């Protein structure tokens, strides 16, 4: 395998981790929304944490190797699609961060409620159904899809 092959392989692997971790985290959050017992919600939201770590690792690997690959093959960082992909990556991270904070607060609430009788709570229900973090996570995922489109078609 050539250096190019290795760079591309690891870049694509990073992208796969970025996408798959995002999907798993989203599925777990949506599963938590449907639960009544705080202990079940807490368990599902605790499982989001490793998925988010995979997203972080994948996004950094994809970005770092993507930049290295762009330089290696001669695209450089001045191509419009490369600049756009980096901008979309930054925007995705900026939008997902506050959404993750809201879900962390919901998890912490669920853990407290689970220790205090594990009864359904309207406060927890509101925290889980708050549309703001869901819109932010959906936006971050849409930006991720836009990055993938740029990587596949390399317009301009």
Secondary structure per residue as TSV (DSSP state, phi and psi in degrees):
chain	resnum	aa	ss	phi	psi
A	1	X	-	360.0	140.4
A	2	X	-	-83.5	170.3
A	3	X	H	-60.6	-41.2
A	4	X	H	-57.9	-45.2
A	5	X	H	-59.3	-43.6
A	6	X	H	-65.7	-44.9
A	7	X	H	-60.2	-45.7
A	8	X	H	-64.3	-43.6
A	9	X	H	-58.7	-48.9
A	10	X	H	-70.7	-36.2
A	11	X	H	-60.9	-47.3
A	12	X	H	-66.1	-39.0
A	13	X	H	-60.4	-43.9
A	14	X	H	-60.0	-43.1
A	15	X	H	-62.7	-39.9
A	16	X	H	-62.0	-44.1
A	17	X	H	-63.2	-41.2
A	18	X	H	-58.3	-50.4
A	19	X	H	-71.1	-49.9
A	20	X	H	-66.0	-39.3
A	21	X	H	-62.7	-38.7
A	22	X	H	-63.9	-42.1
A	23	X	H	-65.1	-46.4
A	24	X	H	-61.7	-45.0
A	25	X	H	-59.7	-43.7
A	26	X	H	-62.5	-42.8
A	27	X	H	-61.9	-43.0
A	28	X	H	-65.4	-39.8
A	29	X	H	-64.3	-45.4
A	30	X	H	-65.1	-34.3
A	31	X	H	-65.9	-37.5
A	32	X	H	-65.8	-35.0
A	33	X	H	-60.5	-33.2
A	34	X	T	-82.4	-3.6
A	35	X	-	-93.5	148.4
A	36	X	-	-99.6	-41.6
A	37	X	S	-75.6	128.1
A	38	X	H	-56.1	-33.6
A	39	X	H	-64.9	-37.0
A	40	X	H	-69.4	-41.1
A	41	X	H	-61.7	-46.3
A	42	X	H	-60.2	-43.2
A	43	X	H	-60.3	-49.8
A	44	X	H	-62.9	-41.9
A	45	X	H	-72.5	-26.6
A	46	X	H	-67.0	-34.2
A	47	X	H	-69.4	-18.6
A	48	X	H	-67.5	-31.7
A	49	X	H	-57.4	-49.5
A	50	X	H	-64.4	-33.4
A	51	X	H	-64.4	-39.6
A	52	X	H	-67.0	-35.5
A	53	X	H	-63.0	-40.2
A	54	X	H	-64.4	-40.3
A	55	X	H	-60.2	-46.3
A	56	X	H	-62.4	-46.4
A	57	X	H	-62.7	-48.0
A	58	X	H	-61.2	-41.6
A	59	X	H	-67.4	-39.1
A	60	X	H	-69.7	-40.4
A	61	X	H	-64.0	-46.3
A	62	X	H	-61.7	-43.2
A	63	X	H	-65.5	-52.1
A	64	X	H	-61.4	-47.8
A	65	X	H	-71.7	-29.8
A	66	X	H	-64.8	-43.1
A	67	X	H	-64.5	-46.7
A	68	X	H	-59.1	-44.8
A	69	X	H	-64.2	-42.5
A	70	X	H	-61.3	-40.5
A	71	X	H	-69.8	-41.9
A	72	X	H	-62.7	-41.7
A	73	X	T	-88.6	-2.3
A	74	X	T	94.6	5.5
A	75	X	-	-67.7	-39.3
A	76	X	-	74.6	179.5
A	77	X	S	-96.0	3.5
A	78	X	-	-91.4	-11.9
A	79	X	S	-63.2	140.7
A	80	X	H	-58.5	-42.5
A	81	X	H	-69.6	-29.5
A	82	X	H	-71.4	-45.6
A	83	X	H	-60.9	-43.7
A	84	X	H	-62.5	-43.1
A	85	X	H	-62.7	-41.7
A	86	X	H	-65.8	-41.4
A	87	X	H	-63.1	-42.6
A	88	X	H	-64.6	-37.6
A	89	X	H	-61.0	-47.0
A	90	X	H	-64.1	-42.1
A	91	X	H	-64.3	-40.6
A	92	X	H	-61.2	-44.8
A	93	X	H	-64.7	-40.3
A	94	X	H	-66.1	-33.9
A	95	X	H	-81.0	-38.2
A	96	X	H	-72.2	-30.0
A	97	X	H	-57.2	-55.5
A	98	X	H	-63.4	-32.7
A	99	X	H	-65.0	-40.9
A	100	X	H	-63.1	-36.6
A	101	X	H	-63.1	-42.2
A	102	X	H	-64.0	-40.4
A	103	X	H	-70.0	-33.4
A	104	X	H	-64.4	-42.0
A	105	X	H	-64.1	-38.2
A	106	X	H	-64.6	-40.7
A	107	X	H	-62.8	-45.0
A	108	X	H	-62.4	-39.7
A	109	X	H	-62.6	-45.4
A	110	X	H	-61.3	-39.8
A	111	X	H	-65.1	-42.1
A	112	X	H	-63.5	-44.8
A	113	X	H	-66.3	-34.9
A	114	X	H	-63.8	-37.3
A	115	X	H	-75.8	-20.4
A	116	X	T	-107.3	47.9
A	117	X	T	107.2	-15.6
A	118	X	-	54.0	42.2
A	119	X	-	-101.0	149.0
A	120	X	-	-54.1	147.3
A	121	X	-	-136.7	132.8
A	122	X	H	-66.9	-35.8
A	123	X	H	-61.6	-43.7
A	124	X	H	-66.8	-41.6
A	125	X	H	-58.4	-44.5
A	126	X	H	-64.2	-41.2
A	127	X	H	-62.2	-40.9
A	128	X	H	-73.8	-29.5
A	129	X	H	-98.4	6.4
A	130	X	-	-58.5	119.1
A	131	X	H	-69.6	-24.2
A	132	X	H	-57.5	-54.6
A	133	X	H	-64.4	-30.7
A	134	X	H	-69.1	-40.3
A	135	X	H	-65.2	-40.8
A	136	X	H	-65.4	-43.3
A	137	X	H	-66.2	-38.7
A	138	X	H	-63.9	-40.4
A	139	X	H	-63.6	-44.5
A	140	X	H	-60.9	-40.2
A	141	X	H	-68.7	-39.0
A	142	X	H	-62.3	-38.5
A	143	X	H	-65.1	-38.4
A	144	X	H	-61.9	-42.8
A	145	X	H	-62.9	-39.8
A	146	X	H	-61.9	-38.6
A	147	X	H	-61.3	-45.2
A	148	X	H	-60.7	-41.0
A	149	X	H	-60.1	-45.3
A	150	X	H	-62.5	-39.9
A	151	X	H	-67.7	-34.7
A	152	X	H	-78.1	-46.8
A	153	X	H	-94.4	-19.0
A	154	X	-	42.2	61.2
A	155	X	-	-65.6	144.7
A	156	X	-	72.5	360.0
